[in-house]
Amino acid sequence: MNPMVLVIEDNEQNLYLMRFLLEKNGFTVEEAKDGEKGLERARELKPNLILLDIQLPKMDGYAVARELRKNNELAGTLIVAVTSYAMVGDRERILAAGADGYIEKPIDPEKFIEQIKELIRFE
């Protein structure tokens, strides 16, 4: 069975690019366009990996990561922040909130899947 990835992202272009690259490389992709919906979908789907934007409507990525880590069923789920929020301290803040990794936007299509595969612990 293909690993399932939940992409929580409100930008249509970023969502399209991530979905395209992930599906092309054998991942099953689900999506949510705001933080609240992302939490709801994560609870329903129990994905192998969550790609999480930080700047989201309704609930930011920091809050989403913290909530995911409080949920026993999702506490071990791999969370990778994918964001253009690249100010000093942002990487540390999202990792402290519960993310396992960090990929900066704009996404480099040549390196994106490689970066994901380096972060995931399943095949």
C-alpha positions as CSV (number, residue, x, y, z in Angstrom):
1,M,0.0,0.0,0.0
2,N,1.2,3.5,-0.9
3,P,2.2,5.8,2.0
4,M,-0.5,8.4,2.6
5,V,0.4,12.1,2.8
6,L,-1.9,14.8,4.1
7,V,-1.0,18.2,2.7
8,I,-2.3,21.1,4.8
9,E,-1.8,24.1,2.5
10,D,-4.1,27.0,1.4
11,N,-2.2,28.0,-1.7
12,E,-3.6,26.3,-4.8
13,Q,-0.3,26.4,-6.7
14,N,1.7,24.9,-3.9
15,L,-0.9,22.3,-3.3
16,Y,-1.0,21.3,-7.0
17,L,2.8,21.1,-7.2
18,M,3.1,19.0,-4.0
19,R,0.2,16.7,-5.1
20,F,1.7,16.2,-8.6
21,L,5.2,15.4,-7.3
22,L,4.0,13.1,-4.5
23,E,1.5,11.1,-6.7
24,K,4.1,10.8,-9.5
25,N,6.4,9.1,-6.9
26,G,3.8,6.6,-5.5
27,F,2.3,8.5,-2.6
28,T,-1.5,8.7,-1.9
29,V,-2.3,12.4,-1.3
30,E,-5.2,13.9,0.7
31,E,-5.5,17.7,1.3
32,A,-6.9,20.3,3.6
33,K,-6.9,24.1,3.0
34,D,-7.0,25.4,6.6
35,G,-5.7,24.4,10.0
36,E,-9.0,23.2,11.5
37,K,-9.9,21.1,8.4
38,G,-6.3,19.7,8.5
39,L,-6.7,18.5,12.1
40,E,-10.1,17.0,11.3
41,R,-8.7,15.2,8.2
42,A,-5.6,14.0,10.1
43,R,-7.9,12.4,12.8
44,E,-10.0,10.7,10.1
45,L,-7.1,9.5,7.8
46,K,-4.2,8.8,10.2
47,P,-1.7,9.6,7.4
48,N,1.9,8.4,7.4
49,L,3.1,12.0,6.8
50,I,1.7,15.5,7.2
51,L,3.1,18.3,5.1
52,L,2.1,21.5,7.0
53,D,2.1,25.1,5.9
54,I,2.7,27.5,8.8
55,Q,0.5,30.4,7.6
56,L,-2.9,28.9,7.3
57,P,-6.5,30.3,7.7
58,K,-8.4,29.6,10.9
59,M,-5.5,28.0,12.8
60,D,-1.8,28.4,12.1
61,G,0.7,25.6,11.5
62,Y,2.2,26.0,15.0
63,A,-1.2,25.4,16.6
64,V,-2.0,22.5,14.3
65,A,1.4,20.8,15.1
66,R,0.8,21.2,18.9
67,E,-2.7,19.7,18.6
68,L,-1.5,16.8,16.5
69,R,1.1,16.0,19.2
70,K,-1.5,16.0,21.9
71,N,-3.5,13.3,20.1
72,N,-2.4,9.8,21.1
73,E,-3.3,8.3,17.7
74,L,-1.3,11.0,15.8
75,A,1.5,11.7,18.2
76,G,3.9,9.6,16.2
77,T,2.9,10.8,12.8
78,L,5.7,12.5,10.9
79,I,5.0,16.2,10.4
80,V,7.1,18.3,8.0
81,A,6.6,22.0,7.8
82,V,6.7,23.4,4.3
83,T,6.8,27.1,4.4
84,S,8.2,30.3,3.0
85,Y,8.3,31.7,6.6
86,A,12.1,31.7,6.7
87,M,12.9,34.3,9.4
88,V,15.4,33.7,12.1
89,G,13.9,31.4,14.7
90,D,11.0,30.1,12.6
91,R,12.6,26.7,12.0
92,E,13.2,26.3,15.7
93,R,9.7,27.5,16.6
94,I,7.9,24.9,14.3
95,L,10.2,22.1,15.4
96,A,9.5,23.1,19.0
97,A,5.7,23.0,18.2
98,G,6.1,19.4,17.1
99,A,7.3,19.2,13.5
100,D,9.9,16.6,12.7
101,G,11.4,18.5,9.7
102,Y,11.3,21.6,7.6
103,I,11.3,22.3,3.9
104,E,11.5,25.9,2.6
105,K,9.3,27.3,-0.2
106,P,9.5,27.8,-3.0
107,I,9.6,24.0,-3.4
108,D,12.4,22.8,-5.6
109,P,10.8,20.1,-7.7
110,E,14.2,18.5,-8.3
111,K,14.8,18.1,-4.6
112,F,11.4,17.9,-3.0
113,I,10.8,14.1,-3.1
114,E,14.4,13.5,-2.1
115,Q,13.9,15.8,0.9
116,I,10.7,13.9,1.8
117,K,12.3,10.5,1.5
118,E,15.2,11.6,3.7
119,L,12.6,12.6,6.4
120,I,10.3,9.5,6.2
121,R,11.1,6.3,8.0
122,F,8.8,4.0,6.0
123,E,8.9,2.6,2.5
